[in-house]
Structures are given as structure tokens and as C-alpha cells.
């Protein structure tokens, strides 16, 4: 037994009998996945069908309405927010209702609460859960009541001025059996994750092969399959946001100011025509303002008919500019226009960047395992790290809000991960490979023209190449002149045109134009008050999630501050969104016995993430989309902690010892559960109505379809 374990851990090979057992295990797990998927789909998610299959439906045509609603045939008009309810009374208890709008349902989204009357009781009792209804979608027409009630009021909230059509109400309808392909796929993915990546599974006893990357290596195909699943998630999130047509549902005005979601395409067109300013009309009222950055004065000009004035554009010396990084315009939007003659929509650019980032993350995790941990970790921990890094990077938020705001941040995340991957690839034992070194520096340098704070990632070269810099003298020496040029020249080549671009626009190479943004406050003079910094840090990191038992189960949170600062809705701090980050709290004990290179890199990544977070708090306040700037860094720390414990566990297998492995096994289990919870939480976060570009607005058919899945619980 001991000999078998030692051979397995050291060579990655197993005796013939053991291999046969491993081949059977995936077959049994696959069968379990199929059976459990069928069971969950048929029983749990079709529970309303089983509950109502013997029901006796009652059609109610003469339902009552409150004083706040006027009725004209099947058309209901909500005249007031007070007493705006529909009432149904029966002689039997009410389990479910079906709202039948007739043949011409009104496409209007309404919020409501259930007010119920218990059997043999005259009092009405109001539930506090907010529910949603749009009778144009069949999935939203079912209402779960439950309990011993014979009277129900559907009390509409804040719907004054809205109309809906309602022909009649069916009490206790027979709810049809339904099968959802999307639901089946999600159930199967969750079960596959739980069965194949659960701690203790055989995949954690297989060491990551040194041949990963070769098409003849089975592990290469396993990692490719994992990456394909992550790519499918990227496409799914993007599709749920409206896909290529997402912009059609975005507001055309914000606070009365005109929006322009083609900033990047317009910037690309300007560059092709030899301009650095945007081809947008400047209204006389804006040009004549003494301080156009004062939002109150600018708003008054708009109120006096002085438009259009464009929102979130830089305005300087009588011209509109794009203050977002220009690199994506050069690399994506200009080539697209040259090839097709048309403008590339930001939504498609974001999808491409998301796909590239996902591939880069797989390569990065493999390189970390190879160069920092010398392939001493398991294949299972590698896969778990890939899933965690994708989930924890805040990339899904950018994909679900695929407008121009997401372009520079997602581009920087892609360049950062790719750059660090190339830098790790360049480490060749006692030497450094110049081509991947130069590619890595190029990617990192391009951050300056995307989201500038990401340029701080360049400091990670110090811990990553410490041995090459200090001990081997492979840089800044006569023998290292080639490496030095390969590392630094890309920064010079990239920075020179970017700084010149700034100088041409704003007269200074270091002026990126962000302070000239026409937004909700004057960025030329206003920064986050220092008294707000600590609360903002706590909100970004530790704010609890707003979990409710009403669909979609995740709500937005509040961010009250001592003094005013920009703050947008989120669903909780990064620890709530990515609970697997809890393992970072065990970093000190994990890194105590780690290699110097691992400790230096981990400390550098942690310090970098913290500095970027503080910069964001001071410069931009609070917004969910800014999680992208720093969350990836903390995810890398978490991955390194798990890798250290996984290596300790693998070493114990080599020595056929269990000393010190119990705590490592606990860390692995906590991480596994945390990643699963993060994926589930972020799925429901996509549905949160209070977020920016909520799914109930951009993709209501999907919102109500998923709401129907949980009809029995809601």
C-alpha cells in the first residue's frame, strides 16, 4: 500500500489495477450526475406541478380592486400608490394564483407585496417580501400564496400611472410540468463540480504533469475542458446581459444629460481621421460656462434647453475627449473599422476581452504552479484555482454591464494576467528567455493606456525576478544587457506615444484627462474626503451580503458615509462575493514555511492590491465595477495559500504520512465550498433588480424564467 502511494505521488502513474479503478470512478460519477440531475429537475424544480396536479381551479372574473386602481373592462389603471391592490376571496384555501391578462397583455414591470387574510379571520396581514410581475411573460403570471388563506390582495408598490390588462384570475391552477435546458445544464455543472472537484476525490492525488501544454498530455485536455467551461460561462453571462443588442436597453439620458455608448468606436474613428478629440457637437451653453465641471451649473444649462451635453465625457478647451484609456481603441476598434468599414460595438469588444482573459487565467495558474511551486501540487488544486480566479476577478460584473465603462478595466485585467504569465514563462532555471520577457513587459506597459492604476503591476517584477536581479545578476549587468533591454524597452516603446497623446490633448504627458470628466460632481476639485477612506475600505472588503428569502434572494447593499463621496450600488464586499477569500486570513501561517520566492511574490501581490484599493477609494469613491482593480490580487493570494497546503498534503502522500495534513485538508475544503458559494452567489447577483443594468430590464424573459424555477419557494 505504501509503495503504491509513493509511486503514484512521485511519478503520476498507477498500477494497472488502480488505473482500472480510476477509469470506473468517472463512469460512476457521471451516472450519479445524470441521475441526480434528472431527480432534481423532475422533483425539486417541478414541485408546483406535483402540488397542483389534483387541484380544482376556480376562475374569478369579478375580482375586486382597491381605491387606488380604476377598472375599465380588463384594463386596470393605477391612479395612486395608496390602496392600489387587486383582491380575491374564495371559499377554499389559496395555494397558487394565475393572472390571466387575455390576448393583449401589457408589457409593464410591476412590484407588489402579498396581503393575506387567514381562514375564519377578518384581518389583513402584509408580507414584506417584494415580488415582481410582468404579465407579458407567462412565467411571471403565477403567484405563490401558500398557507391557510382564503383571501389575497396583490398590493402594487410605487406603480402610480401604470396600466395592466387582467381578464381574470385563476385560483389554484394546475401548473404544467416544465423542463428547462438551461436549468438542466446548470444543475449538471454544479453536480460535476461537486463530484469531481470535491476534496478527497482522485484528482487531488494526481500531480500536475510537467508535460502540460503538450497535446499528447491528457492533463492538457483536462485543463482545456475546464477552460472551455469557463469560456461558456463568459458567453452565458454576456448573453444574459443582452449580448450584442445590450445597448438597446440602456438609458439614453442620465440626469437629463445625453449618453453615448460608442465612445470607443468614436475614438477609433477620430484616430483614423487624424484627430484626438471626439466628433461631437458642443452646445453654445456648455462652451460659455465659466466652470463646465460644476454639475449644478451644467444641470441648470441643460434645464434651460442648452443641450445636448454629453455625460461622462472629458471636456477641455471647447472639445469633447475620451478620458478612458486609448489602447483598446487602437488595438480593437481601429482595426475593426479598417477591415469592415463599420464601428465595433463595445459589447462585442468586452466579450472578446473576457474570452482572452479566461484563457490567460488558465495559463497563469499553470505557470504559477510550474515556476513558483515546481509542479508539486495536484491537478485538482490547479483546476480549483482556475475556477476561483475566474470567479473572483470581478470579470463577470464587467461582462454583465458590457458598455464602454468595462472596456478599459477588462483590457487591463487581460493584459495584467497575460503579462504576469509571460514573465513567469521567461524564467528558465538559471537563465531568462528574452521573448516572453519582452511580451510580458509589453502587456504590463499597455495598462497605462487602459486603466492607468494597473501600471503599478510593474512593481511585481521585483519579487518575481529577485533571484535573477540580486543573486544571478541577469539584469543591469554586462551579461544581462540583453535581458535588461527586453524588460525595459517595451515600456519605452509603449509609454512614448501614450504620453505624447496626453500632451497633445491636455498639454501635459501625465494628464490623462479624468479630472475633466463631465459627471455628477466636479472632479477638478473634489476628491473623496479622508474621513470616508476607512469606511470605503471596509465596504469594499467586508460588507456583508444582503441575503433575502424573496427571489432573487440577493439584494443590493447600502453604503452610508460620514461625508458625501461617489457611491454606487453593490451586493456586498469582495469577501461576500468571493467567500473563498477567507483562506487569505491563514496566509501568515501558510507562508511561514514557504520558499522565499513564494513569500516575496505573495507579499508584493497583497501590497499591490491594497495600494490600488486605497487609490480607488480616494480617486473614485465606491462602485462595484472597481472591484476589478484589486480583487484579482487577493484571489492570487488565496490560490497561493491553497497551493501551499495542497503541496504539504502531496508531500505527506510521498512520505506516506498524515502529519500536518488535517489542517491542509480543512483549508482545501473551505476553499472548495467558498468557490461553489461564490459561483451561486454571483449567479443570483446577476438577477438583483437594484444593480445597474438589471436583468429584469435588459433580459426580462430570462429573469422571469428563472423566477419561475423557484416558484415553490417564493
Secondary structure as UniProt FT lines:
FT   HELIX           2..11
FT   HELIX           16..39
FT   HELIX           40..44
FT   TURN            45..46
FT   HELIX           47..52
FT   TURN            53..54
FT   STRAND          58..60
FT   STRAND          64..65
FT   TURN            67..68
FT   STRAND          69..72
FT   TURN            73..74
FT   STRAND          75..78
FT   TURN            82..83
FT   STRAND          85..89
FT   STRAND          96..100
FT   STRAND          110..118
FT   TURN            119..120
FT   STRAND          125..126
FT   STRAND          131..133
FT   TURN            135..136
FT   HELIX           138..140
FT   STRAND          142..144
FT   STRAND          149..157
FT   TURN            160..161
FT   STRAND          163..165
FT   STRAND          168..171
FT   HELIX           181..196
FT   TURN            199..200
FT   HELIX           202..205
FT   TURN            210..213
FT   TURN            215..216
FT   HELIX           218..240
FT   TURN            241..242
FT   HELIX           243..249
FT   STRAND          253..254
FT   TURN            255..256
FT   STRAND          257..258
FT   TURN            261..262
FT   HELIX           263..272
FT   TURN            273..274
FT   HELIX           284..287
FT   TURN            292..293
FT   HELIX           295..303
FT   TURN            304..305
FT   TURN            311..312
FT   STRAND          314..316
FT   TURN            317..318
FT   STRAND          319..321
FT   HELIX           327..328
FT   HELIX           329..333
FT   HELIX           334..340
FT   HELIX           346..367
FT   HELIX           368..372
FT   TURN            373..375
FT   HELIX           379..392
FT   HELIX           395..400
FT   HELIX           404..426
FT   STRAND          427..428
FT   TURN            429..430
FT   STRAND          431..432
FT   HELIX           434..445
FT   HELIX           446..449
FT   HELIX           452..459
FT   HELIX           460..464
FT   HELIX           467..471
FT   TURN            479..480
FT   HELIX           481..506
FT   TURN            509..510
FT   HELIX           514..516
FT   STRAND          517..518
FT   TURN            523..525
FT   HELIX           530..532
FT   HELIX           533..542
FT   STRAND          546..547
FT   TURN            551..552
FT   STRAND          554..555
FT   HELIX           574..577
FT   HELIX           579..586
FT   HELIX           587..591
FT   TURN            592..593
FT   HELIX           596..620
FT   HELIX           624..626
FT   HELIX           627..654
FT   TURN            655..656
FT   TURN            659..660
FT   HELIX           661..685
FT   TURN            686..687
FT   TURN            689..690
FT   TURN            692..693
FT   HELIX           695..698
FT   HELIX           700..709
FT   HELIX           711..713
//
